[in-house]
Amino acid sequence: MKRLVFASIVAAATMMVPMFGQQSEVGAREKNQQKRIAQGVKSGQITAKGAAKAEAHQAAVRNEIKTDRAANGGKMTAAERAKVNKQENKMSKGVYDRKHNAATQPGVPPK
């Protein structure tokens, strides 16, 4: 089961990264978050449920970015970038919390 979750996370990450462009700050943060989530699942520090929640949050932000860019001719305003940055900071903290809480994959001792 956890291999299936890990594979789906990696697949989602590789499909979504080109959407953001190669050098954008938003895209770089997205890619980094995906790596952190995938590493947490692989090591057993993040449960399948925790990974699913993190992925849902990532998808919501991706959707918001897509909507913002569509509304502004492919670009984001400074206010929109600040809002997304704040959301990314919150998600980063969430990933950290999920990796460092007592919930782990079955068979992995909590740290």
C-alpha positions in Angstrom: 0.0 0.0 0.0 2.7 2.5 0.9 4.5 1.7 -2.4 1.3 2.7 -4.2 1.0 5.9 -2.3 4.7 6.7 -2.9 4.4 6.0 -6.6 1.3 8.2 -6.9 3.1 11.0 -5.1 6.1 10.8 -7.3 3.9 10.6 -10.4 1.9 13.7 -9.4 5.1 15.6 -8.6 6.7 14.9 -12.0 3.5 15.8 -13.8 2.9 19.1 -12.1 6.5 20.5 -12.0 6.5 21.5 -15.7 3.3 23.4 -15.2 5.2 26.0 -13.2 8.2 26.6 -15.4 11.7 25.6 -14.7 13.1 28.6 -12.8 10.1 30.1 -11.0 10.3 30.4 -7.2 6.8 28.9 -6.9 7.8 25.9 -9.0 11.0 25.3 -7.0 9.1 25.4 -3.8 6.5 23.0 -5.2 9.2 20.6 -6.3 10.9 20.8 -2.9 7.7 20.1 -1.0 7.0 17.1 -3.2 10.4 15.7 -2.5 10.0 16.2 1.2 6.6 14.4 1.2 7.9 11.6 -0.9 11.0 11.2 1.3 8.7 11.1 4.4 6.5 8.4 2.9 9.5 6.4 1.8 11.1 6.6 5.2 7.8 5.8 6.9 7.7 9.1 8.8 4.6 10.2 7.0 1.5 8.0 6.9 -0.5 7.4 3.8 -3.3 9.6 5.3 -0.8 12.4 6.1 0.6 12.2 2.6 -2.9 12.4 1.1 -3.7 15.5 3.2 -0.4 17.2 2.1 -1.1 16.3 -1.5 -4.6 17.8 -1.2 -3.1 21.0 0.1 -0.6 21.1 -2.7 -3.3 20.6 -5.3 -5.4 23.4 -3.8 -2.4 25.8 -4.1 -1.6 24.6 -7.6 -5.2 25.3 -8.6 -5.1 28.7 -7.1 -1.9 29.6 -8.9 -3.4 28.4 -12.2 -6.5 30.5 -11.6 -4.5 33.6 -10.6 -2.3 33.2 -13.7 -5.2 32.8 -16.0 -6.8 35.9 -14.6 -3.7 38.0 -15.2 -2.4 36.9 -18.6 -0.1 34.2 -17.4 1.5 36.1 -14.6 0.9 36.5 -10.8 0.7 39.9 -9.1 3.0 40.7 -6.2 0.0 40.3 -3.8 -0.8 36.8 -5.2 2.8 35.7 -5.0 2.9 36.9 -1.3 -0.3 34.9 -0.6 1.0 31.8 -2.3 4.3 32.2 -0.4 2.4 32.4 2.9 0.5 29.2 2.0 3.7 27.4 1.0 5.2 28.4 4.3 2.2 26.9 6.1 2.4 23.7 4.1 6.1 23.4 4.7 5.4 23.6 8.4 2.7 21.0 8.0 5.0 18.6 6.2 7.6 19.1 9.0 5.0 18.4 11.6 3.8 15.3 9.8 7.3 14.0 9.6 8.0 14.7 13.3 4.8 13.6 15.0 4.2 10.2 16.5 2.2 8.8 13.6 4.3 6.6 11.3 3.7 3.9 8.7 3.0 0.5 10.2 6.2 -1.2 11.3 8.2 2.0 11.5 9.0 3.1 15.1 8.2 6.8 15.9 11.2 9.1 16.3 
